[in-house]
Amino acid sequence: MSFDFLGQLHGRGFAGVVGVRVCDGAGQELFSLNAGRVFPAASTIKIPLLIMALQAAQRGEWELAERVTMQAADRVPGAGILQELSAGLSLTWQDILTLMIVVSDNTATNLVIERLGVDAVNAWLYAAGFPSTRLVGKLQLPPDQRNEAQRRGELNRTTAQDQTELLGGLLRGEYLDSTHTDLAFSILSRQQYRDLIGRRVPCGPDGEPLYRTASKSGELGGVRHDVGVLWTPRPLVVALLSEGGLDPREHPENRDVTLLADVLWPLLAALGETV
C-alpha cells in the first residue's frame, strides 16, 4: 500500500523518526517503513518475557498460581504500582505477569527477568529468529546494581520487524497452546495504556471500541512505542516505534503521541478494511 506516513507526520510537526510495520494475521506484510531500524525497546521488551513465562508454565516448569513475596529491595521506580506497596506483599506469578503488561509494572518485570535469566532470554530471542531484539538487563536499577552493559549506556532494543513477527507468531499459535495463547491475549487486551494503536479506534453507541486491541506500549524520553494485534475486519499485527519526539510529558495528550495516533489510524483503517 502507498501511504506517505513520514510525510504526514512531518507535515504535522513531528520531528522524530519512526519504524512501522503492519501485517495480516497470516504474516503477509501490508505496510513497512524502517521496519529493521533498531530502537530502544522500552516496555515492548515485556512481550517476549510474557511469552517465555507462559511457555515455561505450559511445560509445567512454572506454576502460575505459585505465590511470590515481594521484598523491599525488589521495588524499582518508573511505571507500575508495586513500588508504592509494602514489602511482604504476596502475589501469584499470574498476578505478576498481569501487572507487567496491564500497568507495565517495572518491579513485576524485574521479578520475571530474575526468574527467566537475562542470558536465557537473549538465547531464546536469537534462536527464535529475533537477533535485533535484546534484553540488556533489569529495568530502572540504581547505578550500583547495573551490569557492565548498562553502565556503558546500552539499552534494551528491538525493531518493528521483530515485534510484528513475534506477535504474529503468538496470534497463529506458534509459541503456545490455545489455553496459554488465550491467556496471553487476555492480558494484552487489558493493557491500560492505549495511546497509539487503540487511541483512534472508533467506538459504538455504548462507548466501547468497535475493534478489540491487544497491545503493549512503551516509552522513554522522546521514545513512544506501541505494538499489538487489532481485530479489524481483516485482523492486523501492528508495530509503531518512534524516537526523537520533542514533548517530554508523560501525559495522555503528549503531542508526539497524538500526532502518531492521528496518522496511524487512517492507515490501519484502510489496511483493516473497516470501510
Salt bridges, closest charged atoms under 4 A:
GLU29 OE1 - ARG21 NE 2.68
GLU61 OE1 - ARG59 NH2 3.07
GLU66 OE1 - ARG115 NH1 3.99
GLU114 OE1 - LYS138 NZ 2.59
GLU148 OE2 - ARG152 NH1 3.34
GLU154 OE2 - ARG152 NH2 2.65
GLU165 OE2 - ARG21 NH1 2.89
GLU174 OE2 - ARG172 NE 2.90
ASP177 OD1 - HIS180 ND1 2.87
ASP195 OD1 - ARG199 NH1 3.70
GLU219 OE1 - ARG224 NH1 2.61
GLU243 OE2 - ARG37 NH1 2.63
ASP247 OD2 - ARG249 NH2 2.81
GLU253 OE2 - ARG199 NH2 3.11
ASP262 OD1 - ARG200 NE 2.69
GLU273 OE2 - ARG234 NE 3.84
